[in-house]
Amino acid sequence: MSSGIRLFHSLKTLMSYRRRLLEGVLLDVRQQYTGSVLGIFWAVLFPLLQLSIFAALYTVVFKVRPVGLTSWDYVLLVFSGLVPLLAFTAMLTSATGSLTANKNLLLNTVFPAEMIPLRSALAAHVPGVSGLIITLLLGYALGRTSWQALVVVPLVWLLLVMFSVGLCWMLSLLSLIAKDIQHVLGIILMLMMILSPYAYTPEMVPSTLRFIIYLNPMSYFVLACQQVIAYGVWPDPIPALGSIALGLGGFLLGYSVFLKAKFLLFDYA
């Protein structure tokens, strides 16, 4: 049996656990907010506060604004770029240590190991979905977001989740061997955020340095979301094709690597 066919059968098996996956994600989300006064409402309030702080920072402190955008238009631009970045950061931060934190589940049950990082990533990105909805509502209220967003944004978001999950599978395995990966990850994520054009446009960057933006994989998702939500147009070919390639390629690569390296679980778990 070829590797492609084996991968397809493995994905089909993974899909058969979708009900248990959904139950696990809902359980993780509930546990995350158990004991807090506001409860699940934090899933909406937290991203709203995050986005507001960043928007205030760039509009009031730095006073950065691309040409042709009002203050509120610029806030929308920042929101639409930040939402995928914050969701990506939350997924990787949560899922990277998921295998290490669930050793008992790995060793004592027949629960598929690949479900553990996937479950952690999906639960961690729930506040990001709230932030995305807030951003879309703001875009429609300002009249900047068009009907294309209803088609494109869910697809871009799905590709973002697929790319993130692919990385989560690989990083969660690597974390079993090298515990330092969780500390290094914070620095890498911070660098990726700084180099992402969420508060500025590529045209604002000197042409000699513009290539750095496109070396950052998150730039493609950021630009695709901004063009649809903040400008009300279809994404340009480069962000669109980059998002598709990274989403599908990252997911399949990450899952393939995880399946081939699962034997490490029994050596390091």
Backbone as CSV, one residue per row, in Angstrom:
resi,resn,N_x,N_y,N_z,CA_x,CA_y,CA_z,C_x,C_y,C_z
1,MET,0.848,-1.198,0.000,0.000,0.000,0.000,0.880,1.242,0.000
2,SER,0.622,2.174,-0.898,1.445,3.373,-1.000,1.223,4.274,0.205
3,SER,2.188,5.195,0.403,2.096,6.112,1.540,0.883,7.019,1.422
4,GLY,0.532,7.419,0.177,-0.626,8.280,-0.023,-1.912,7.601,0.393
5,ILE,-2.054,6.321,0.045,-3.257,5.568,0.411,-3.315,5.365,1.919
6,ARG,-2.167,5.081,2.535,-2.129,4.904,3.989,-2.522,6.199,4.694
7,LEU,-2.049,7.321,4.168,-2.399,8.612,4.757,-3.894,8.867,4.631
8,PHE,-4.471,8.520,3.490,-5.908,8.712,3.287,-6.708,7.871,4.276
9,HIS,-6.310,6.610,4.460,-7.018,5.736,5.402,-6.868,6.241,6.834
10,SER,-5.707,6.806,7.153,-5.497,7.346,8.499,-6.388,8.560,8.734
11,LEU,-6.516,9.421,7.721,-7.397,10.581,7.840,-8.856,10.147,7.971
12,LYS,-9.223,9.091,7.258,-10.592,8.572,7.354,-10.860,8.045,8.755
13,THR,-9.864,7.372,9.335,-10.000,6.877,10.702,-10.115,8.030,11.685
14,LEU,-9.325,9.066,11.456,-9.374,10.246,12.320,-10.756,10.880,12.279
15,MET,-11.366,10.937,11.105,-12.706,11.518,10.968,-13.750,10.714,11.728
16,SER,-13.517,9.417,11.892,-14.494,8.585,12.599,-14.576,8.932,14.080
17,TYR,-13.574,9.656,14.575,-13.564,10.064,15.982,-14.086,11.486,16.158
18,ARG,-14.729,12.056,15.148,-15.121,13.467,15.199,-16.083,13.765,16.347
19,ARG,-16.954,12.793,16.694,-17.893,13.034,17.793,-17.156,13.120,19.125
20,ARG,-16.216,12.201,19.344,-15.422,12.250,20.575,-14.559,13.501,20.612
21,LEU,-14.099,13.918,19.429,-13.293,15.129,19.356,-14.115,16.346,19.766
22,LEU,-15.317,16.456,19.245,-16.184,17.583,19.584,-16.504,17.593,21.078
23,GLU,-16.796,16.435,21.630,-17.088,16.347,23.065,-15.874,16.774,23.887
24,GLY,-14.693,16.355,23.452,-13.472,16.720,24.169,-13.179,18.204,24.100
25,VAL,-13.417,18.806,22.933,-13.195,20.246,22.767,-14.142,21.030,23.673
26,LEU,-15.411,20.647,23.688,-16.389,21.334,24.539,-16.040,21.181,26.015
27,LEU,-15.544,19.979,26.391,-15.138,19.757,27.781,-13.952,20.637,28.144
28,ASP,-12.964,20.726,27.249,-11.792,21.571,27.507,-12.172,23.040,27.640
29,VAL,-13.094,23.491,26.796,-13.518,24.890,26.852,-14.231,25.176,28.166
30,ARG,-15.106,24.272,28.586,-15.816,24.467,29.852,-14.855,24.463,31.035
31,GLN,-13.889,23.540,31.017,-12.924,23.463,32.119,-12.035,24.698,32.181
32,GLN,-11.762,25.278,31.035,-10.906,26.450,30.988,-11.493,27.621,31.761
33,TYR,-12.823,27.714,31.768,-13.479,28.848,32.419,-14.205,28.468,33.702
34,THR,-14.049,27.207,34.126,-14.688,26.769,35.364,-14.112,27.521,36.565
35,GLY,-14.984,28.013,37.415,-14.548,28.711,38.616,-14.436,30.215,38.458
36,SER,-14.454,30.724,37.228,-14.377,32.166,37.019,-15.764,32.778,37.163
37,VAL,-15.809,34.027,37.582,-17.086,34.692,37.826,-17.884,34.847,36.531
38,LEU,-17.217,35.239,35.456,-17.904,35.481,34.185,-18.057,34.222,33.342
39,GLY,-17.341,33.162,33.716,-17.489,31.889,33.023,-17.127,31.960,31.551
40,ILE,-17.956,31.336,30.721,-17.695,31.240,29.287,-17.700,32.604,28.607
41,PHE,-18.249,33.612,29.269,-18.269,34.959,28.696,-16.855,35.473,28.439
42,TRP,-15.861,34.922,29.148,-14.465,35.312,28.922,-14.002,34.969,27.508
43,ALA,-14.636,33.988,26.896,-14.271,33.622,25.523,-14.570,34.745,24.544
44,VAL,-15.458,35.654,24.929,-15.772,36.826,24.113,-15.057,38.065,24.646
45,LEU,-15.068,38.228,25.962,-14.489,39.424,26.571,-12.975,39.483,26.388
46,PHE,-12.289,38.362,26.539,-10.826,38.354,26.444,-10.323,38.795,25.071
47,PRO,-10.822,38.202,23.961,-10.359,38.697,22.654,-10.754,40.139,22.391
48,LEU,-11.921,40.568,22.896,-12.332,41.955,22.714,-11.354,42.903,23.394
49,LEU,-10.934,42.559,24.611,-9.967,43.388,25.333,-8.608,43.367,24.642
50,GLN,-8.179,42.198,24.187,-6.907,42.091,23.470,-6.893,42.992,22.240
51,LEU,-7.915,42.870,21.420,-7.988,43.655,20.194,-8.055,45.150,20.499
52,SER,-8.808,45.514,21.514,-8.951,46.930,21.864,-7.636,47.529,22.324
53,ILE,-6.870,46.777,23.100,-5.575,47.271,23.590,-4.625,47.519,22.426
54,PHE,-4.544,46.568,21.501,-3.664,46.733,20.351,-4.129,47.894,19.475
55,ALA,-5.442,48.012,19.278,-5.968,49.095,18.444,-5.650,50.449,19.068
56,ALA,-5.831,50.565,20.392,-5.525,51.823,21.081,-4.034,52.140,21.001
57,LEU,-3.216,51.116,21.091,-1.770,51.311,21.040,-1.342,51.937,19.718
58,TYR,-1.896,51.439,18.619,-1.460,51.914,17.304,-2.156,53.193,16.864
59,THR,-3.366,53.432,17.347,-4.074,54.636,16.929,-3.804,55.836,17.828
60,VAL,-3.573,55.586,19.120,-3.390,56.679,20.080,-1.921,56.930,20.385
61,VAL,-1.155,55.854,20.614,0.249,56.001,21.013,1.146,56.191,19.792
62,PHE,1.127,55.214,18.884,2.012,55.277,17.728,1.469,56.167,16.614
63,LYS,0.147,56.335,16.587,-0.517,57.156,15.559,-0.153,56.722,14.145
64,VAL,-0.090,55.411,13.949,0.186,54.869,12.617,-1.135,54.735,11.870
65,ARG,-1.141,55.125,10.583,-2.367,54.979,9.810,-2.044,54.994,8.323
66,PRO,-2.409,53.933,7.601,-2.216,53.933,6.152,-3.055,55.025,5.494
67,VAL,-2.614,55.488,4.355,-3.321,56.545,3.621,-4.695,56.048,3.193
68,GLY,-5.692,56.906,3.352,-7.037,56.581,2.896,-7.920,55.901,3.914
69,LEU,-7.423,55.689,5.126,-8.214,55.023,6.162,-8.499,55.988,7.304
70,THR,-9.744,55.992,7.759,-10.080,56.767,8.949,-9.613,56.006,10.189
71,SER,-9.795,56.610,11.350,-9.375,55.951,12.591,-10.068,54.608,12.775
72,TRP,-11.380,54.579,12.556,-12.115,53.335,12.730,-11.787,52.326,11.638
73,ASP,-11.528,52.802,10.431,-11.110,51.901,9.362,-9.785,51.237,9.716
74,TYR,-8.898,52.033,10.319,-7.600,51.486,10.702,-7.745,50.483,11.839
75,VAL,-8.642,50.761,12.776,-8.927,49.799,13.850,-9.393,48.472,13.245
76,LEU,-10.242,48.545,12.239,-10.712,47.331,11.560,-9.553,46.601,10.890
77,LEU,-8.640,47.351,10.279,-7.476,46.744,9.646,-6.633,45.998,10.677
78,VAL,-6.411,46.622,11.834,-5.629,45.995,12.902,-6.356,44.755,13.419
79,PHE,-7.654,44.878,13.665,-8.435,43.740,14.166,-8.350,42.550,13.205
80,SER,-8.571,42.808,11.916,-8.619,41.721,10.936,-7.258,41.054,10.755
81,GLY,-6.182,41.777,11.043,-4.862,41.167,10.981,-4.469,40.462,12.264
82,LEU,-4.925,40.989,13.393,-4.572,40.420,14.689,-5.302,39.119,14.975
83,VAL,-6.543,39.012,14.563,-7.358,37.846,14.904,-6.692,36.531,14.485
84,PRO,-6.239,36.374,13.235,-5.556,35.117,12.888,-4.252,34.924,13.646
85,LEU,-3.539,35.999,13.936,-2.286,35.882,14.689,-2.522,35.387,16.111
86,LEU,-3.510,35.956,16.786,-3.801,35.565,18.162,-4.319,34.130,18.225
87,ALA,-5.141,33.746,17.256,-5.641,32.370,17.223,-4.502,31.385,16.973
88,PHE,-3.625,31.714,16.051,-2.468,30.862,15.746,-1.578,30.696,16.973
89,THR,-1.301,31.792,17.658,-0.465,31.745,18.854,-1.107,30.886,19.940
90,ALA,-2.413,31.041,20.141,-3.119,30.272,21.170,-3.088,28.781,20.865
91,MET,-3.295,28.418,19.607,-3.300,27.003,19.238,-1.946,26.355,19.446
92,LEU,-0.884,27.008,18.974,0.441,26.419,19.116,0.885,26.365,20.574
93,THR,0.601,27.409,21.332,0.993,27.440,22.730,0.308,26.336,23.523
94,SER,-0.971,26.113,23.253,-1.734,25.113,23.988,-1.378,23.690,23.570
95,ALA,-1.243,23.449,22.270,-1.107,22.079,21.772,0.315,21.541,21.829
96,THR,1.308,22.410,21.858,2.692,21.928,21.836,3.004,21.027,23.032
97,GLY,2.514,21.382,24.196,2.769,20.556,25.379,1.665,19.577,25.705
98,SER,0.721,19.374,24.773,-0.446,18.537,25.067,-0.100,17.067,25.266
99,LEU,0.839,16.536,24.487,1.218,15.130,24.653,1.930,14.918,25.987
100,THR,2.799,15.845,26.338,3.512,15.749,27.609,2.545,15.813,28.785
101,ALA,1.507,16.635,28.649,0.549,16.815,29.740,-0.475,15.693,29.825
102,ASN,-0.545,14.852,28.807,-1.544,13.769,28.791,-0.896,12.398,28.642
103,LYS,0.192,12.167,29.360,0.896,10.889,29.252,0.022,9.718,29.678
104,ASN,-0.779,9.911,30.710,-1.644,8.827,31.168,-2.644,8.423,30.090
105,LEU,-3.163,9.407,29.381,-4.100,9.128,28.307,-3.420,8.383,27.165
106,LEU,-2.157,8.678,26.948,-1.407,8.015,25.883,-1.139,6.560,26.208
107,LEU,-0.743,6.280,27.449,-0.253,4.967,27.817,-1.348,4.006,28.260
108,ASN,-2.476,4.530,28.713,-3.472,3.666,29.337,-4.755,3.481,28.539
109,THR,-4.867,4.115,27.384,-6.089,3.975,26.587,-5.732,3.755,25.129
110,VAL,-6.773,3.476,24.350,-6.585,3.322,22.904,-6.977,4.599,22.179
111,PHE,-7.075,5.682,22.926,-7.400,6.983,22.330,-6.298,7.367,21.350
112,PRO,-6.620,7.661,20.089,-5.581,7.984,19.092,-4.732,9.169,19.541
113,ALA,-3.438,8.992,19.524,-2.529,10.037,20.011,-2.664,11.328,19.222
114,GLU,-2.959,11.219,17.917,-3.040,12.423,17.100,-4.240,13.290,17.466
115,MET,-5.203,12.721,18.194,-6.371,13.493,18.602,-6.047,14.478,19.720
116,ILE,-5.004,14.206,20.489,-4.708,15.034,21.657,-4.262,16.446,21.258
117,PRO,-3.244,16.612,20.388,-2.901,17.975,19.953,-4.040,18.647,19.185
118,LEU,-4.775,17.861,18.392,-5.890,18.418,17.626,-6.955,18.968,18.567
119,ARG,-7.281,18.205,19.596,-8.283,18.646,20.580,-7.835,19.906,21.303
120,SER,-6.574,19.957,21.711,-6.058,21.137,22.415,-6.075,22.368,21.530
121,ALA,-5.691,22.189,20.259,-5.649,23.326,19.339,-7.048,23.881,19.082
122,LEU,-8.010,23.008,18.848,-9.365,23.466,18.552,-9.999,24.156,19.755
123,ALA,-9.740,23.636,20.953,-10.283,24.279,22.155,-9.650,25.648,22.369
124,ALA,-8.351,25.761,22.088,-7.632,27.018,22.323,-8.037,28.109,21.339
125,HIS,-8.553,27.720,20.173,-8.856,28.743,19.165,-10.274,29.285,19.275
126,VAL,-11.045,28.819,20.254,-12.423,29.307,20.425,-12.477,30.820,20.663
127,PRO,-11.631,31.397,21.551,-11.640,32.865,21.677,-11.302,33.570,20.372
128,GLY,-10.471,32.935,19.551,-10.155,33.521,18.261,-11.375,33.617,17.364
129,VAL,-12.249,32.618,17.441,-13.492,32.660,16.666,-14.359,33.828,17.131
130,SER,-14.401,34.046,18.451,-15.148,35.186,18.988,-14.570,36.492,18.460
131,GLY,-13.240,36.595,18.444,-12.589,37.790,17.918,-12.890,37.998,16.452
132,LEU,-12.962,36.904,15.706,-13.284,36.991,14.276,-14.703,37.509,14.074
133,ILE,-15.639,37.020,14.864,-17.032,37.475,14.755,-17.140,38.958,15.107
134,ILE,-16.435,39.371,16.155,-16.425,40.791,16.542,-15.893,41.649,15.399
135,THR,-14.821,41.178,14.775,-14.212,41.919,13.668,-15.156,42.020,12.478
136,LEU,-15.823,40.927,12.148,-16.766,40.948,11.029,-17.933,41.887,11.311
137,LEU,-18.438,41.870,12.529,-19.537,42.764,12.883,-19.108,44.226,12.760
138,LEU,-17.877,44.526,13.197,-17.357,45.886,13.070,-17.208,46.264,11.607
139,GLY,-16.725,45.330,10.804,-16.557,45.599,9.377,-17.867,45.914,8.678
140,TYR,-18.905,45.157,9.008,-20.214,45.420,8.398,-20.822,46.708,8.930
141,ALA,-20.578,47.007,10.214,-21.099,48.248,10.792,-20.465,49.474,10.137
142,LEU,-19.190,49.361,9.766,-18.487,50.466,9.120,-18.723,50.508,7.616
143,GLY,-19.321,49.462,7.083,-19.564,49.409,5.653,-18.330,49.057,4.845
144,ARG,-17.302,48.527,5.492,-16.057,48.181,4.796,-16.057,46.732,4.293
145,THR,-16.800,45.872,4.970,-16.796,44.452,4.641,-17.938,44.134,3.694
146,SER,-17.646,43.411,2.627,-18.664,43.080,1.631,-19.096,41.621,1.786
147,TRP,-19.975,41.188,0.909,-20.517,39.829,0.984,-19.438,38.768,0.761
148,GLN,-18.339,39.132,0.096,-17.281,38.149,-0.143,-16.758,37.541,1.152
149,ALA,-16.823,38.319,2.230,-16.299,37.845,3.504,-17.019,36.599,3.980
150,LEU,-18.308,36.483,3.691,-19.080,35.328,4.129,-18.601,34.043,3.460
151,VAL,-17.958,34.179,2.311,-17.440,33.020,1.582,-15.965,32.805,1.887
152,VAL,-15.191,33.892,1.815,-13.735,33.776,1.885,-13.223,33.583,3.309
153,VAL,-13.748,34.354,4.257,-13.218,34.308,5.617,-13.295,32.914,6.240
154,PRO,-14.439,32.195,6.154,-14.449,30.836,6.700,-13.421,29.911,6.048
155,LEU,-13.199,30.086,4.741,-12.204,29.252,4.059,-10.791,29.581,4.525
156,VAL,-10.478,30.873,4.637,-9.156,31.281,5.109,-8.939,30.804,6.555
157,TRP,-9.997,30.913,7.349,-9.894,30.477,8.749,-9.659,28.970,8.834
158,LEU,-10.354,28.207,8.011,-10.155,26.755,7.977,-8.721,26.418,7.583
159,LEU,-8.195,27.105,6.589,-6.812,26.882,6.158,-5.831,27.251,7.272
160,LEU,-6.134,28.321,8.007,-5.296,28.715,9.139,-5.284,27.636,10.206
161,VAL,-6.452,27.091,10.522,-6.537,26.029,11.528,-5.778,24.785,11.049
162,MET,-5.910,24.444,9.786,-5.210,23.278,9.245,-3.695,23.465,9.324
163,PHE,-3.226,24.648,8.954,-1.791,24.944,9.043,-1.307,24.858,10.487
164,SER,-2.092,25.419,11.410,-1.720,25.422,12.824,-1.693,24.004,13.384
165,VAL,-2.698,23.207,13.053,-2.771,21.837,13.561,-1.602,21.004,13.040
166,GLY,-1.245,21.204,11.767,-0.090,20.493,11.223,1.174,20.786,12.012
167,LEU,1.390,22.067,12.347,2.543,22.434,13.162,2.408,21.869,14.576
168,CYS,1.193,21.888,15.108,0.963,21.370,16.467,1.326,19.896,16.564
169,TRP,0.970,19.111,15.554,1.328,17.693,15.565,2.844,17.508,15.641
170,MET,3.567,18.250,14.833,5.023,18.088,14.818,5.671,18.631,16.089
171,LEU,5.218,19.783,16.549,5.821,20.395,17.739,5.497,19.618,19.002
172,SER,4.313,19.013,19.069,3.956,18.232,20.253,4.838,16.995,20.376
173,LEU,5.185,16.380,19.247,6.118,15.250,19.269,7.516,15.707,19.664
174,LEU,7.952,16.823,19.068,9.281,17.335,19.365,9.403,17.725,20.831
175,SER,8.298,18.189,21.407,8.310,18.602,22.805,8.521,17.432,23.751
176,LEU,8.166,16.217,23.317,8.413,15.041,24.139,9.905,14.773,24.288
177,ILE,10.655,15.126,23.262,12.100,14.872,23.257,12.862,16.059,23.823
178,ALA,12.510,17.252,23.359,13.207,18.473,23.782,12.212,19.393,24.471
179,LYS,12.229,19.399,25.791,11.280,20.225,26.549,11.507,21.718,26.304
180,ASP,12.715,22.078,25.848,13.024,23.491,25.602,12.180,24.091,24.492
181,ILE,11.563,23.241,23.665,10.824,23.748,22.513,9.700,24.676,22.947
182,GLN,9.116,24.428,24.120,8.019,25.270,24.584,8.504,26.669,24.956
183,HIS,9.755,26.779,25.400,10.306,28.099,25.735,10.735,28.836,24.461
184,VAL,11.336,28.109,23.536,11.775,28.709,22.280,10.574,29.152,21.450
185,LEU,9.479,28.401,21.552,8.288,28.703,20.772,7.764,30.106,21.051
186,GLY,7.812,30.528,22.312,7.334,31.864,22.657,8.092,32.958,21.925
187,ILE,9.400,32.785,21.789,10.216,33.769,21.084,9.888,33.770,19.587
188,ILE,9.738,32.572,19.024,9.430,32.458,17.597,8.071,33.083,17.283
189,LEU,7.083,32.811,18.139,5.748,33.368,17.915,5.756,34.888,18.018
190,MET,6.530,35.414,18.968,6.643,36.862,19.104,7.264,37.477,17.854
191,LEU,8.299,36.823,17.319,8.960,37.310,16.113,8.014,37.260,14.919
192,MET,7.232,36.184,14.810,6.282,36.061,13.704,5.221,37.154,13.772
193,MET,4.814,37.504,14.976,3.820,38.559,15.123,4.397,39.914,14.720
194,ILE,5.617,40.188,15.155,6.257,41.464,14.830,6.429,41.625,13.320
195,LEU,6.752,40.523,12.644,7.006,40.575,11.204,5.746,40.423,10.363
196,SER,4.594,40.307,11.013,3.335,40.198,10.272,2.748,41.590,10.037
197,PRO,2.244,41.850,8.845,1.725,43.196,8.513,0.304,43.428,9.006
198,TYR,0.074,43.255,10.309,-1.280,43.442,10.816,-1.594,44.907,11.116
199,ALA,-0.560,45.722,11.356,-0.793,47.136,11.675,-0.259,48.059,10.591
200,TYR,0.185,47.495,9.495,0.697,48.294,8.382,0.476,47.501,7.103
201,THR,0.628,48.137,5.993,0.470,47.464,4.704,1.853,47.183,4.113
202,PRO,1.974,46.196,3.239,3.272,45.919,2.616,3.852,47.127,1.884
203,GLU,2.985,48.003,1.378,3.447,49.191,0.656,4.170,50.177,1.571
204,MET,3.934,50.087,2.876,4.583,50.969,3.831,6.000,50.512,4.170
205,VAL,6.360,49.307,3.731,7.686,48.748,3.996,8.603,49.064,2.817
206,PRO,9.852,49.463,3.061,10.789,49.712,1.955,10.872,48.505,1.027
207,SER,10.923,48.760,-0.249,10.897,47.673,-1.235,12.030,46.674,-1.032
208,THR,13.176,47.152,-0.529,14.316,46.252,-0.328,14.097,45.285,0.834
209,LEU,13.162,45.610,1.729,12.897,44.755,2.894,11.560,44.046,2.801
210,ARG,10.801,44.302,1.752,9.450,43.773,1.655,9.422,42.252,1.594
211,PHE,10.485,41.646,1.070,10.519,40.190,0.943,10.448,39.507,2.307
212,ILE,10.883,40.213,3.364,10.866,39.625,4.708,9.440,39.297,5.126
213,ILE,8.487,40.137,4.719,7.086,39.891,5.054,6.643,38.533,4.529
214,TYR,7.034,38.224,3.305,6.559,36.999,2.666,7.359,35.774,3.081
215,LEU,8.418,35.961,3.864,9.103,34.820,4.471,8.357,34.324,5.707
216,ASN,7.474,35.165,6.218,6.684,34.818,7.386,5.383,34.161,6.922
217,PRO,5.147,32.891,7.218,3.934,32.222,6.715,2.643,32.867,7.186
218,MET,2.649,33.507,8.355,1.422,34.097,8.856,0.996,35.332,8.060
219,SER,1.924,35.937,7.338,1.595,37.124,6.549,0.516,36.833,5.509
220,TYR,0.520,35.632,4.956,-0.451,35.295,3.917,-1.870,35.259,4.481
221,PHE,-2.025,34.687,5.671,-3.347,34.639,6.301,-3.783,36.034,6.754
222,VAL,-2.840,36.805,7.280,-3.142,38.165,7.719,-3.611,39.022,6.552
223,LEU,-2.869,38.996,5.463,-3.212,39.818,4.304,-4.536,39.383,3.678
224,ALA,-4.762,38.072,3.618,-6.018,37.580,3.043,-7.213,38.064,3.855
225,CYS,-7.109,37.994,5.181,-8.204,38.449,6.040,-8.393,39.960,5.939
226,GLN,-7.301,40.703,5.909,-7.407,42.156,5.833,-8.040,42.617,4.532
227,GLN,-7.660,42.003,3.425,-8.179,42.437,2.140,-9.676,42.191,2.024
228,VAL,-10.144,41.097,2.608,-11.572,40.789,2.531,-12.374,41.603,3.542
229,ILE,-11.877,41.679,4.792,-12.648,42.315,5.859,-12.489,43.836,5.859
230,ALA,-11.235,44.321,5.784,-10.990,45.761,5.922,-11.139,46.534,4.622
231,TYR,-10.933,45.853,3.473,-11.024,46.547,2.189,-12.201,46.083,1.337
232,GLY,-12.830,44.980,1.720,-14.004,44.510,1.003,-13.744,44.029,-0.404
233,VAL,-12.544,43.451,-0.646,-12.198,42.948,-1.973,-11.741,41.494,-1.850
234,TRP,-11.690,40.828,-3.000,-11.165,39.470,-3.009,-9.672,39.505,-2.680
235,PRO,-9.143,38.484,-2.003,-7.705,38.469,-1.708,-6.871,38.454,-2.985
236,ASP,-5.717,39.097,-2.948,-4.788,39.043,-4.069,-4.297,37.607,-4.262
237,PRO,-3.805,37.267,-5.442,-3.365,35.888,-5.700,-2.296,35.381,-4.731
238,ILE,-1.333,36.236,-4.383,-0.244,35.763,-3.512,-0.751,35.366,-2.125
239,PRO,-1.510,36.217,-1.413,-2.041,35.772,-0.120,-2.987,34.576,-0.233
240,ALA,-3.808,34.565,-1.289,-4.775,33.477,-1.445,-4.073,32.148,-1.703
241,LEU,-3.178,32.134,-2.684,-2.468,30.895,-3.009,-1.536,30.471,-1.876
242,GLY,-0.921,31.453,-1.208,-0.054,31.137,-0.078,-0.831,30.497,1.060
243,SER,-2.028,31.002,1.344,-2.857,30.429,2.402,-3.272,29.004,2.073
244,ILE,-3.637,28.770,0.815,-4.043,27.422,0.394,-2.885,26.447,0.511
245,ALA,-1.717,26.849,0.002,-0.545,25.971,0.036,-0.112,25.670,1.467
246,LEU,-0.095,26.686,2.310,0.326,26.488,3.696,-0.694,25.662,4.473
247,GLY,-1.986,25.930,4.260,-3.019,25.195,4.980,-3.021,23.718,4.637
248,LEU,-3.148,23.408,3.356,-3.196,22.006,2.934,-1.851,21.310,3.135
249,GLY,-0.775,21.990,2.725,0.554,21.388,2.843,0.965,21.178,4.289
250,GLY,0.721,22.184,5.134,1.095,22.068,6.537,0.330,20.969,7.244
251,PHE,-0.969,20.849,6.955,-1.797,19.824,7.594,-1.337,18.417,7.193
252,LEU,-1.174,18.192,5.903,-0.788,16.859,5.425,0.630,16.503,5.865
253,LEU,1.548,17.462,5.813,2.916,17.200,6.248,2.958,16.886,7.740
254,GLY,2.270,17.706,8.537,2.272,17.487,9.972,1.674,16.152,10.354
255,TYR,0.563,15.779,9.710,-0.082,14.504,10.023,0.781,13.330,9.585
256,SER,1.409,13.451,8.416,2.278,12.380,7.929,3.476,12.179,8.856
257,VAL,4.099,13.280,9.282,5.235,13.190,10.195,4.803,12.569,11.521
258,PHE,3.641,12.962,12.011,3.158,12.431,13.286,2.943,10.924,13.199
259,LEU,2.329,10.461,12.118,2.070,9.033,11.975,3.358,8.226,11.915
260,LYS,4.361,8.777,11.233,5.618,8.042,11.077,6.472,8.066,12.338
261,ALA,6.276,9.079,13.184,7.126,9.244,14.371,6.410,8.906,15.668
262,LYS,5.219,8.288,15.585,4.458,8.010,16.795,5.176,7.037,17.738
263,PHE,6.101,6.262,17.205,6.833,5.318,18.061,7.601,6.043,19.144
264,LEU,7.896,7.325,18.935,8.598,8.105,19.951,7.763,8.239,21.220
265,LEU,6.452,8.150,21.069,5.581,8.293,22.230,5.904,7.243,23.288
266,PHE,6.167,6.052,22.863,6.391,4.961,23.799,7.797,5.002,24.378
267,ASP,8.695,5.727,23.766,10.051,5.855,24.289,10.200,7.027,25.242
268,TYR,9.422,8.066,25.015,9.612,9.292,25.805,8.402,9.641,26.688
269,ALA,7.270,8.977,26.465,6.076,9.299,27.250,6.191,8.759,28.679
